[in-house]
Amino acid sequence: MSDARLSTDALRQSVVEQLMRLVGLPDDETAAREADETLLALDARLGEEATLPTGSIAA
């Protein structure tokens, strides 16, 4: 997944979708890895946005 092309809201939605997938596939290591990568991408994005001056955040 290339998170650079996704908006923050799209990343949030992707995290929800990945976690819902894990509920259905709890033993799937690939699904778990993909969910982890997506969650880490969202965490990094939110960290970057937190350091921007107010009004500079681009969704």
HELIX and SHEET records of a PDB file:
HELIX    1   1 ASP A    3  ARG A    5  5                                   3    
HELIX    2   2 THR A    8  GLY A   24  1                                  17    
HELIX    3   3 GLU A   29  ALA A   50  1                                  22    
END                                                                             
